[in-house]
């Protein structure tokens, strides 16, 4: 109901009161006169006409008020319908499984939720000797990279493509120091380095310099050995070493993930409303699983907060922000970085991933949990999640869905900004950032996450230039 509608009600009520009083004067007074003087038939006829007129007047006034109320209600309904926006999430909720509820039909779609770049050349770093290896379309096996025409910037680009935030070391290794067979092929950077990364290479039978590339990127996505825990149970220290608690003042406000010693990634909606405040008002606590232990930690102040320039506070599109810390974190078994998605990785519907956080475990209990929780959730195709029985087209290319259609487990208030991670062999990669959803663990409304793979160029640009 608009303010203007509210202001009209006193006048309407006054009008009704005036009408009632007028009718009373037109009916009560003639009746008293009739008892005293026994009025003539003509007088009675006049009274009857006045009564009829009063009744009609009352009827029109009542119809007018009824129309006003119906119009106001309809206007309010339309306002809510068209202005309603996604609810920032939240945190995961572990609810009792509901009874029978209508679920969206299964989709036959097999398109990846996270799609790899279909390059003619793909790369990997051999974990045994750090040698850079390439797989080239039309050539069997893995090829070694010649060191001639190699550059530091090329090493950084390759680390990014593999899901690492930066290159840490590179050098040339003598081919004679490596055991290679007679059929081993090599790739070399072209003289004319134009076009995309995959267009920069040519296949060779040998290296003119006699040296090949060894490359190391920033370590990430690894965690110390920890016992497997059932979804929703307390998490032991070090199980998710990239998980951080982002505090505003003295309260846990959102989750976040460690990308590097000095970089934290979170959701833009966590910090956007406070963008006029100094970044130092925020504290990041890493290497903790209980809020009780935070009392004994100093926390790390934030130096700078960068929102994605295309972030939309209404649709929650581009819901990502980076925090640069005042002091770099000290990595340990309890504090490590998570890897980013690599360009060669496809993730399909049904892939099991993990979400963690301190969010509400009961929506009706507006309180974050004391201990970090975790939940195993399957990815859901964007086409299915955008169907009319779920989110009706609200998801953009920068979003993805994960969760259960019957609403057993979901993110809820307090987990926003936290990680959704999936395992790639021995490496854990940040696939999503807890973003929004309709309620908590509601049927046919799984959690919606920021699709990190779609925002990698922006992440690399910010971390490289700030």
Secondary structure by P-SEA (a helix, b strand, c coil): ccaaaaaaaaaaaaaaaaaaaaaaaacaaaaaaaacccccaaaaaaaaaaaaaaaaaaaaaaaaaaaaaaaaaaaaaaaaaaacccccccccccccccccccccccccccccccccccccbbbbcccccbbbbbbccccccbbbbbcccccaaaaaaaaaaaccccccbbbbbbccccccccccccccccccccccccccbbbbccccccbbbbbbccccccccccccccccccccccccccbbbbbccccccbbbbbccccbbbbbccccccccccccccbbbbccccccccccccbbbbbcccccccccccccccccbbbbbbcccccccccbbbbbcccccccccccccccccccccccccccccccbbbbbbbbbbbcccccccccccccccccccccccccccccccccccccccccccccbbbbccccccccccccccccbbbccccccaaaaaaaaacc
